[in-house]
Amino acid sequence: MRPSEEVEKIKKLFPVGTRVRLIHMDDPQAVPSGILGTVDHIDDDGQLHMKWDNGRTLALIYGVDQFETI
């Protein structure tokens, strides 16, 4: 579990509604690289729960998954 200060930092960096592009996710259930999505919410562990443009809802892990804001 991340410290609450780090989670608050992530929430400020990626407020709800932020659009991102996935660069790489090392996960067998990963959405395709290059896909766009919108931050739906950030949980208490600092994971960015996404609404991907292909209809999926897989979360991003800040500091592990590679993505950029657009």
N, CA, C and O atoms as a DFTB+ gen file, in Angstrom:
280 C
 N C O
     1  1       0.851      -1.188       0.000
     2  2       0.000       0.000       0.000
     3  2       0.889       1.240       0.000
     4  3       1.871       1.315       0.738
     5  1       0.534       2.198      -0.829
     6  2       1.299       3.444      -0.928
     7  2       0.943       4.372       0.222
     8  3      -0.184       4.346       0.717
     9  1       1.900       5.194       0.651
    10  2       1.584       6.214       1.662
    11  2       0.546       7.192       1.119
    12  3       0.513       7.467      -0.080
    13  1      -0.290       7.709       1.995
    14  2      -1.373       8.598       1.562
    15  2      -0.848       9.848       0.854
    16  3      -1.523      10.382      -0.026
    17  1       0.353      10.326       1.224
    18  2       0.921      11.501       0.561
    19  2       1.201      11.207      -0.910
    20  3       0.972      12.057      -1.771
    21  1       1.695      10.006      -1.197
    22  2       1.976       9.626      -2.579
    23  2       0.685       9.477      -3.373
    24  3       0.622       9.873      -4.537
    25  1      -0.344       8.910      -2.754
    26  2      -1.640       8.763      -3.423
    27  2      -2.213      10.147      -3.750
    28  3      -2.757      10.350      -4.835
    29  1      -2.095      11.087      -2.824
    30  2      -2.591      12.448      -3.082
    31  2      -1.829      13.094      -4.230
    32  3      -2.420      13.814      -5.034
    33  1      -0.524      12.846      -4.317
    34  2       0.282      13.365      -5.426
    35  2      -0.230      12.806      -6.755
    36  3      -0.386      13.546      -7.727
    37  1      -0.487      11.506      -6.792
    38  2      -0.984      10.864      -8.014
    39  2      -2.333      11.454      -8.401
    40  3      -2.585      11.705      -9.580
    41  1      -3.201      11.677      -7.417
    42  2      -4.519      12.251      -7.701
    43  2      -4.401      13.659      -8.278
    44  3      -5.208      14.047      -9.123
    45  1      -3.404      14.429      -7.833
    46  2      -3.201      15.776      -8.375
    47  2      -2.618      15.729      -9.778
    48  3      -2.960      16.554     -10.624
    49  1      -1.737      14.764     -10.027
    50  2      -1.135      14.625     -11.356
    51  2      -2.132      14.145     -12.409
    52  3      -2.061      14.547     -13.570
    53  1      -3.060      13.281     -11.993
    54  2      -3.991      12.648     -12.920
    55  2      -5.429      12.754     -12.408
    56  3      -6.022      11.749     -12.016
    57  1      -5.995      13.973     -12.411
    58  2      -7.368      14.106     -11.921
    59  2      -8.353      13.319     -12.789
    60  3      -8.077      13.014     -13.950
    61  1      -9.490      13.002     -12.208
    62  2     -10.552      12.316     -12.945
    63  2     -10.811      13.068     -14.239
    64  3     -10.920      14.294     -14.248
    65  1     -10.909      12.318     -15.333
    66  2     -11.141      12.910     -16.645
    67  2      -9.887      13.094     -17.473
    68  3      -9.973      13.411     -18.659
    69  1      -8.699      12.897     -16.861
    70  2      -7.444      13.019     -17.601
    71  2      -7.390      11.955     -18.686
    72  3      -7.722      10.793     -18.451
    73  1      -6.969      12.366     -19.878
    74  2      -6.809      11.423     -20.983
    75  2      -5.360      10.960     -21.033
    76  3      -4.435      11.760     -20.896
    77  1      -5.175       9.659     -21.229
    78  2      -3.830       9.090     -21.312
    79  2      -3.726       8.137     -22.497
    80  3      -4.726       7.615     -22.990
    81  1      -2.488       7.927     -22.938
    82  2      -2.170       6.940     -23.972
    83  2      -1.259       5.900     -23.326
    84  3      -0.243       6.242     -22.720
    85  1      -1.630       4.637     -23.462
    86  2      -0.808       3.554     -22.934
    87  2       0.390       3.335     -23.838
    88  3       0.252       3.219     -25.056
    89  1       1.569       3.278     -23.230
    90  2       2.787       2.949     -23.971
    91  2       3.083       1.465     -23.818
    92  3       3.319       0.767     -24.804
    93  1       3.068       0.978     -22.559
    94  2       3.318      -0.445     -22.320
    95  2       2.779      -0.857     -20.956
    96  3       2.914      -0.134     -19.968
    97  1       2.173      -2.020     -20.928
    98  2       1.677      -2.617     -19.690
    99  2       2.112      -4.076     -19.686
   100  3       1.762      -4.825     -20.598
   101  1       2.871      -4.491     -18.673
   102  2       3.360      -5.864     -18.580
   103  2       2.353      -6.682     -17.779
   104  3       2.521      -6.918     -16.583
   105  1       1.307      -7.104     -18.473
   106  2       0.206      -7.818     -17.821
   107  2      -0.431      -8.722     -18.871
   108  3      -0.679      -8.273     -19.990
   109  1      -0.703      -9.983     -18.538
   110  2      -1.321     -10.882     -19.527
   111  2      -2.713     -10.416     -19.975
   112  3      -3.186     -10.809     -21.041
   113  1      -3.356      -9.594     -19.173
   114  2      -4.690      -9.077     -19.521
   115  2      -4.624      -7.655     -20.082
   116  3      -5.649      -6.980     -20.175
   117  1      -3.427      -7.196     -20.456
   118  2      -3.206      -5.808     -20.856
   119  2      -4.071      -5.392     -22.041
   120  3      -4.406      -6.191     -22.915
   121  1      -4.417      -4.108     -22.030
   122  2      -5.033      -3.503     -23.208
   123  2      -3.909      -3.221     -24.199
   124  3      -2.746      -3.173     -23.800
   125  1      -4.224      -3.032     -25.486
   126  2      -3.159      -2.846     -26.481
   127  2      -2.368      -1.554     -26.279
   128  3      -2.932      -0.524     -25.909
   129  1      -1.072      -1.616     -26.521
   130  2      -0.237      -0.412     -26.489
   131  2      -0.772       0.587     -27.506
   132  3      -1.221       0.213     -28.589
   133  1      -0.717       1.859     -27.139
   134  2      -1.198       2.918     -28.018
   135  2      -2.640       3.313     -27.788
   136  3      -3.086       4.345     -28.287
   137  1      -3.381       2.502     -27.034
   138  2      -4.797       2.796     -26.801
   139  2      -4.946       4.028     -25.908
   140  3      -4.096       4.297     -25.059
   141  1      -6.019       4.760     -26.108
   142  2      -6.338       5.934     -25.303
   143  2      -7.388       5.575     -24.271
   144  3      -8.197       4.669     -24.472
   145  1      -7.364       6.304     -23.155
   146  2      -8.358       6.084     -22.112
   147  2      -8.500       7.303     -21.233
   148  3      -7.749       8.271     -21.349
   149  1      -9.493       7.236     -20.339
   150  2      -9.825       8.342     -19.440
   151  2      -9.774       7.849     -18.004
   152  3     -10.302       6.783     -17.687
   153  1      -9.129       8.638     -17.122
   154  2      -9.076       8.283     -15.703
   155  2     -10.489       8.382     -15.126
   156  3     -11.131       9.430     -15.201
   157  1     -10.963       7.275     -14.550
   158  2     -12.279       7.217     -13.926
   159  2     -12.186       7.562     -12.444
   160  3     -12.981       8.350     -11.931
   161  1     -11.213       6.968     -11.762
   162  2     -10.933       7.287     -10.359
   163  2      -9.589       6.697      -9.970
   164  3      -9.030       5.871     -10.692
   165  1      -9.076       7.122      -8.829
   166  2      -7.824       6.609      -8.296
   167  2      -8.118       6.038      -6.918
   168  3      -8.685       6.711      -6.057
   169  1      -7.722       4.788      -6.726
   170  2      -8.043       4.120      -5.460
   171  2      -7.024       4.447      -4.369
   172  3      -6.083       5.208      -4.598
   173  1      -7.217       3.872      -3.188
   174  2      -6.358       4.152      -2.038
   175  2      -4.939       3.616      -2.191
   176  3      -4.058       3.978      -1.411
   177  1      -4.704       2.758      -3.186
   178  2      -3.360       2.263      -3.477
   179  2      -2.684       3.093      -4.566
   180  3      -1.545       2.814      -4.942
   181  1      -3.380       4.111      -5.073
   182  2      -2.828       4.960      -6.115
   183  2      -2.947       4.397      -7.517
   184  3      -2.311       4.909      -8.438
   185  1      -3.745       3.354      -7.703
   186  2      -3.965       2.808      -9.040
   187  2      -4.960       3.669      -9.791
   188  3      -5.984       4.073      -9.240
   189  1      -4.657       3.950     -11.051
   190  2      -5.527       4.756     -11.898
   191  2      -6.519       3.829     -12.590
   192  3      -6.145       3.075     -13.489
   193  1      -7.755       3.882     -12.184
   194  2      -8.789       3.058     -12.805
   195  2      -9.264       3.776     -14.053
   196  3      -9.702       4.926     -14.019
   197  1      -9.157       3.044     -15.166
   198  2      -9.339       3.634     -16.480
   199  2     -10.610       3.142     -17.162
   200  3     -11.071       2.022     -16.943
   201  1     -11.152       4.014     -17.988
   202  2     -12.163       3.638     -18.977
   203  2     -11.456       3.751     -20.318
   204  3     -11.295       4.845     -20.861
   205  1     -11.037       2.611     -20.842
   206  2     -10.316       2.588     -22.108
   207  2     -11.291       2.764     -23.259
   208  3     -12.460       2.392     -23.159
   209  1     -10.802       3.334     -24.353
   210  2     -11.664       3.618     -25.506
   211  2     -12.199       2.362     -26.181
   212  3     -13.123       2.448     -26.990
   213  1     -11.633       1.190     -25.863
   214  2     -12.162      -0.060     -26.417
   215  2     -13.213      -0.708     -25.500
   216  3     -13.658      -1.827     -25.753
   217  1     -13.606       0.012     -24.425
   218  2     -14.634      -0.499     -23.522
   219  2     -14.101      -1.216     -22.293
   220  3     -14.873      -1.518     -21.383
   221  1     -12.806      -1.497     -22.238
   222  2     -12.223      -2.175     -21.086
   223  2     -12.054      -1.213     -19.917
   224  3     -12.145       0.003     -20.091
   225  1     -11.807      -1.759     -18.718
   226  2     -11.693      -0.945     -17.510
   227  2     -10.477      -1.322     -16.660
   228  3     -10.540      -1.195     -15.437
   229  1      -9.403      -1.769     -17.244
   230  2      -8.211      -2.192     -16.518
   231  2      -7.453      -0.994     -15.935
   232  3      -7.285       0.024     -16.606
   233  1      -6.997      -1.120     -14.682
   234  2      -6.283      -0.035     -13.992
   235  2      -4.821       0.037     -14.415
   236  3      -4.214      -0.962     -14.802
   237  1      -4.270       1.256     -14.329
   238  2      -2.843       1.498     -14.514
   239  2      -2.177       1.581     -13.155
   240  3      -2.774       2.062     -12.192
   241  1      -0.936       1.109     -13.077
   242  2      -0.166       1.217     -11.842
   243  2       0.927       2.256     -12.083
   244  3       1.847       2.043     -12.873
   245  1       0.804       3.374     -11.388
   246  2       1.769       4.467     -11.513
   247  2       3.149       3.988     -11.085
   248  3       3.304       3.396     -10.017
   249  1       4.156       4.247     -11.926
   250  2       5.508       3.820     -11.626
   251  2       5.848       2.445     -12.156
   252  3       7.012       2.046     -12.138
   253  1       4.852       1.713     -12.628
   254  2       5.077       0.371     -13.198
   255  2       4.693       0.373     -14.669
   256  3       5.516       0.064     -15.531
   257  1       3.444       0.720     -14.955
   258  2       2.976       0.781     -16.339
   259  2       3.483       2.069     -16.975
   260  3       3.657       3.084     -16.301
   261  1       3.714       2.011     -18.272
   262  2       4.212       3.183     -19.005
   263  2       3.058       3.812     -19.771
   264  3       2.388       3.154     -20.567
   265  1       2.835       5.110     -19.514
   266  2       1.766       5.834     -20.170
   267  2       2.083       7.314     -20.174
   268  3       2.956       7.773     -19.438
   269  1       1.364       8.069     -21.014
   270  2       1.553       9.508     -21.090
   271  2       0.208      10.208     -21.131
   272  3      -0.770       9.660     -21.640
   273  1       0.158      11.410     -20.598
   274  2      -1.065      12.195     -20.710
   275  2      -1.120      12.798     -22.107
   276  3      -0.089      13.059     -22.727
   277  1      -2.335      13.013     -22.589
   278  2      -2.505      13.635     -23.907
   279  2      -3.386      14.861     -23.800
   280  3      -3.648      15.523     -24.804
